[in-house]
Amino acid sequence: MAFDAPDPEGLRPPFDRRVSTLSGTTGPAFTVGYQNYAEKIKPEGSLVTESQLRDCLGQNPGKSSPATTPVISSRFSLNDNGELVCTGSGGGGTQAIIDGVTDWQVRYAVQPHGTTTMQYLTNPDDITNWNSVYAVEVCLELTSKEAIGGLSGATYKNCNSEDASYDNRLKMVFRSTYQLRSQGLAG
C-alpha cells in the first residue's frame, strides 16, 4: 500500500518509487527525490495548474509542466571546505547549507523483503535493493572556528559514539533518523 494523493485527471508523470526516492554514493553523499506533480491552485484569483514542490535550493524547473522534470531531487554531500552542500534538480549549482562540519556520517536502515530484521549499512555499495531502505540516519559534528577556554580534559561523544576531546573548540553533534517509507511496503 502506498500513500499517494489521488490523481483523477492523470496529471502526474511516471514515478518509480523504487529508484527515485533515495540513492547514495560513498563520500558520504546521498540524493533524495520525490514525484513532481501539478495541482490546481488559485494563487492570485485565477485557477492554474502547477507544481508547488521545490528542491533544496527552492527550484522546480518543471513547475508548469511536471512531465519535463518528473523527479524533484536534492543531493547532499560534504565539500573540501567542511561545508554540507546541496545540489538541486533545478540546475542552480551547489549551495552550502552549513559550515564547520568536521564529521558527517550516513547510515541506511535496510529491511530485506520478507524479513523482520533491520540492518544498518554505512556503505551504499553494500545496498543491493534501494527499495528495502526504510530510513536514513544522519550524524553531523560541528566545530567552532574560534578557540574557547575551560574545556581542558573535557570530552564529548562523536558521531562514532566514542569519547573525543574538545581540543579547545566548541563541538556539537546532531543525530537524526528520517523515515522514508513504511515497513512492509512490498516491492
C-alpha positions as CSV (number, residue, x, y, z in Angstrom):
1,M,0.0,0.0,0.0
2,A,1.4,3.4,-0.9
3,F,0.2,6.7,0.5
4,D,-0.2,8.8,-2.7
5,A,-2.7,11.5,-3.2
6,P,-5.3,10.7,-5.9
7,D,-4.6,11.8,-9.4
8,P,-8.1,11.9,-11.0
9,E,-7.0,13.9,-14.1
10,G,-3.9,11.9,-14.9
11,L,-1.6,15.0,-14.5
12,R,1.3,13.1,-12.8
13,P,4.2,11.9,-14.8
14,P,5.5,8.3,-14.2
15,F,7.5,8.0,-11.0
16,D,9.3,4.8,-9.9
17,R,9.4,5.0,-6.1
18,R,12.0,2.1,-6.0
19,V,14.7,4.0,-7.8
20,S,13.8,7.7,-7.5
21,T,13.3,8.1,-3.7
22,L,16.8,7.5,-2.5
23,S,20.3,6.8,-3.8
24,G,23.7,7.0,-2.2
25,T,27.3,7.3,-3.1
26,T,30.4,6.9,-1.0
27,G,31.8,10.1,0.5
28,P,29.2,10.2,2.2
29,A,26.6,11.7,-0.2
30,F,23.1,10.8,-0.9
31,T,20.2,12.0,-3.1
32,V,16.6,12.1,-2.1
33,G,13.8,12.6,-4.6
34,Y,10.1,12.7,-4.8
35,Q,7.5,12.8,-7.5
36,N,6.8,16.2,-9.2
37,Y,3.2,16.7,-10.0
38,A,0.9,19.5,-10.7
39,E,-2.2,20.5,-8.8
40,K,-4.9,23.1,-9.3
41,I,-4.2,26.3,-7.2
42,K,-5.6,29.8,-7.1
43,P,-2.5,32.0,-6.4
44,E,-4.0,35.4,-7.4
45,G,-7.6,34.8,-8.1
46,S,-7.3,32.7,-11.3
47,L,-7.2,28.9,-11.2
48,V,-3.9,27.5,-12.6
49,T,-2.4,24.0,-12.6
50,E,1.3,23.9,-11.5
51,S,3.6,22.1,-9.0
52,Q,4.2,23.6,-5.6
53,L,7.2,21.3,-5.0
54,R,10.8,22.5,-4.8
55,D,14.3,21.1,-4.4
56,C,16.7,22.0,-1.6
57,L,17.6,25.3,-3.4
58,G,13.9,26.3,-3.8
59,Q,13.8,25.4,-7.5
60,N,11.5,23.4,-9.7
61,P,12.2,23.8,-13.4
62,G,9.1,21.8,-14.3
63,K,6.6,23.6,-12.1
64,S,4.3,24.4,-15.0
65,S,5.0,21.1,-16.8
66,P,6.0,18.4,-14.3
67,A,6.5,15.9,-17.1
68,T,9.7,17.8,-18.1
69,T,11.1,17.2,-14.6
70,P,9.2,14.1,-13.2
71,V,11.5,13.8,-10.1
72,I,12.5,16.7,-7.8
73,S,15.8,15.7,-6.3
74,S,18.3,17.1,-3.8
75,R,21.8,15.8,-3.5
76,F,23.6,16.3,-0.1
77,S,27.4,16.0,0.2
78,L,30.3,17.4,2.2
79,N,32.8,19.6,0.3
80,D,36.6,20.1,1.0
81,N,35.9,23.3,2.9
82,G,33.9,21.4,5.6
83,E,30.5,22.6,4.3
84,L,27.4,20.5,3.9
85,V,26.2,21.4,0.5
86,C,23.2,20.7,-1.6
87,T,22.7,20.4,-5.4
88,G,19.1,20.6,-6.6
89,S,17.5,19.3,-9.7
90,G,16.8,22.9,-10.9
91,G,20.3,23.4,-12.3
92,G,21.2,26.2,-9.9
93,G,24.6,24.7,-9.0
94,T,25.7,23.8,-5.5
95,Q,25.0,25.8,-2.3
96,A,26.4,25.5,1.2
97,I,23.8,24.7,3.8
98,I,26.1,24.8,6.9
99,D,29.8,25.2,7.5
100,G,32.1,24.0,10.3
101,V,31.2,20.3,9.6
102,T,34.1,18.2,10.9
103,D,32.2,14.9,10.5
104,W,29.2,13.7,8.6
105,Q,28.0,10.1,8.6
106,V,25.1,8.4,7.0
107,R,23.7,5.0,7.9
108,Y,20.9,3.3,5.9
109,A,18.3,1.3,7.8
110,V,17.6,-1.7,5.5
111,Q,15.0,-4.4,5.9
112,P,15.2,-7.0,3.2
113,H,11.9,-8.0,1.7
114,G,10.3,-10.9,3.6
115,T,12.3,-10.5,6.8
116,T,11.8,-8.8,10.2
117,T,15.4,-7.9,10.6
118,M,16.7,-4.3,10.3
119,Q,20.3,-3.9,9.2
120,Y,22.3,-0.6,9.4
121,L,24.7,-0.1,6.5
122,T,27.1,2.7,6.0
123,N,28.5,1.8,2.6
124,P,25.9,2.5,-0.2
125,D,27.7,-0.1,-2.4
126,D,26.5,-2.8,0.0
127,I,22.9,-1.9,-0.7
128,T,21.6,-4.2,-3.4
129,N,17.9,-3.1,-3.3
130,W,17.3,0.6,-2.6
131,N,13.6,-0.2,-2.2
132,S,14.5,-2.0,1.1
133,V,15.9,1.2,2.7
134,Y,13.3,2.4,5.1
135,A,15.2,5.2,6.9
136,V,18.4,7.2,6.8
137,E,20.3,8.2,9.9
138,V,22.4,11.3,9.6
139,C,25.0,12.5,12.1
140,L,26.6,15.9,11.9
141,E,29.5,17.1,14.0
142,L,30.0,20.8,14.0
143,T,33.1,22.6,15.3
144,S,33.5,26.3,16.1
145,K,36.1,28.3,14.3
146,E,37.1,30.2,17.5
147,A,39.1,28.6,20.3
148,I,37.5,28.7,23.7
149,G,38.9,28.0,27.1
150,G,37.7,26.0,30.0
151,L,37.5,22.7,28.2
152,S,40.8,21.1,29.3
153,G,40.2,17.4,29.7
154,A,36.5,17.6,28.7
155,T,35.2,15.0,26.3
156,Y,32.0,14.5,24.2
157,K,30.5,11.6,22.2
158,N,31.3,12.0,18.5
159,C,29.4,10.5,15.5
160,N,31.0,7.1,16.2
161,S,29.7,7.3,19.8
162,E,33.3,7.4,21.1
163,D,34.7,9.8,23.6
164,A,36.6,12.6,21.9
165,S,38.4,15.7,23.2
166,Y,37.0,19.2,22.6
167,D,40.5,20.5,21.7
168,N,39.5,23.9,23.0
169,R,36.8,24.2,20.4
170,L,33.0,24.1,20.9
171,K,31.7,20.8,19.4
172,M,28.1,19.9,18.7
173,V,26.8,16.6,17.5
174,F,23.4,16.3,15.9
175,R,21.9,12.9,15.0
176,S,18.5,12.3,13.4
177,T,16.7,9.5,11.6
178,Y,14.5,10.2,8.7
179,Q,11.9,7.5,7.8
180,L,11.5,7.2,4.0
181,R,8.8,4.6,3.6
182,S,6.6,2.4,5.7
183,Q,7.9,-1.0,6.7
184,G,6.1,-3.9,5.0
185,L,5.7,-1.9,1.7
186,A,6.3,-4.6,-0.9
187,G,8.5,-4.3,-4.0
